[in-house]
């Protein structure tokens, strides 16, 4: 397990809720006396869970709109939020893969 790496800390954007930062807030700082590796794992797990929940919410709102129970604005908001959450998750995945490839190229 990797130790000695500082925890990720994201600050919300000025003027509102930013999906990119809200995905990782709440689990990105280690608990006192806690294991940093565990905190990082928890942060990624929470980010993945929030992304899945956002995608499921968009799907539910879309289905409600097909039944006539939701208006177009709600559908657009839900779908745009889901799109932003998915793009954030893909960007995080790409950075993790890039970091892994860079570490694997290092000479020992």
C-alpha positions in Angstrom: 0.0 0.0 0.0 1.2 3.5 -0.8 1.7 5.7 2.2 2.9 9.3 2.8 0.9 10.8 0.0 -1.2 13.8 1.0 -5.0 13.7 0.6 -6.8 15.3 -2.3 -8.6 18.5 -1.4 -11.0 20.1 -3.9 -12.6 23.5 -3.4 -16.0 24.3 -4.9 -16.2 26.7 -7.8 -17.1 30.3 -7.2 -20.8 30.9 -7.6 -22.3 27.5 -7.4 -22.1 23.7 -7.2 -19.6 22.2 -9.5 -20.2 18.5 -10.3 -16.5 17.8 -10.8 -15.6 18.9 -7.3 -18.8 17.7 -5.6 -18.1 14.2 -6.8 -15.1 14.0 -4.6 -16.1 16.1 -1.6 -16.9 14.5 1.6 -14.5 11.6 1.4 -11.3 13.2 0.1 -9.7 14.0 3.5 -8.3 11.3 5.7 -9.7 10.8 9.2 -7.4 11.4 12.2 -5.2 8.4 12.6 -6.8 6.9 9.5 -5.0 5.2 6.6 -4.6 7.5 3.6 -4.9 4.6 1.2 -8.3 3.7 2.6 -9.4 7.4 2.4 -8.4 7.5 -1.3 -10.3 4.3 -1.9 -13.3 5.7 -0.1 -13.1 8.9 -2.1 -13.1 7.1 -5.4 -15.9 4.8 -4.3 -18.0 7.8 -3.3 -17.3 9.5 -6.6 -18.3 6.4 -8.5 -21.5 6.0 -6.5 -22.5 9.7 -7.0 -21.9 9.3 -10.7 -24.0 6.2 -10.9 -26.8 7.9 -8.9 -26.7 10.9 -11.2 -27.0 8.7 -14.3 -29.8 6.7 -12.7 -31.7 9.9 -11.8 -31.4 11.2 -15.3 -32.8 7.9 -16.6 -35.7 8.1 -14.2 -36.5 11.7 -15.1 -36.4 10.8 -18.8 -38.8 7.9 -18.2 -41.1 10.2 -16.2 -41.1 12.7 -19.1 -42.1 9.9 -21.5 -45.1 9.2 -19.3 -45.9 12.9 -19.1 -45.0 13.3 -15.4 -42.0 15.6 -15.9 -41.4 18.7 -18.0 -38.7 19.3 -20.5 -36.7 21.6 -18.2 -36.3 18.8 -15.6 -35.2 16.3 -18.3 -32.6 18.7 -19.7 -31.2 19.6 -16.2 -31.0 15.9 -15.3 -29.3 14.9 -18.6 -26.9 17.8 -18.5 -25.9 16.9 -14.9 -25.5 13.2 -15.9 -23.3 14.2 -18.9 -21.1 16.4 -16.7 -20.8 13.7 -14.1 -19.9 11.1 -16.7 -17.3 13.4 -18.3 -15.7 14.0 -14.9 -15.6 10.2 -14.2 -13.9 9.6 -17.6 -11.4 12.4 -17.0 -10.5 10.9 -13.6 -10.2 7.4 -15.2 -7.9 8.8 -17.9 -5.7 10.6 -15.3 -5.4 7.4 -13.2 -4.5 5.3 -16.3 -1.9 8.0 -17.4 -0.4 8.0 -13.9 -0.2 4.2 -13.8 1.5 4.1 -17.2 4.0 6.8 -16.2 4.9 4.9 -13.0 5.2 1.7 -14.9 7.8 3.3 -17.3 10.0 4.4 -14.4 13.3 2.6 -13.9 13.9 1.0 -10.6 
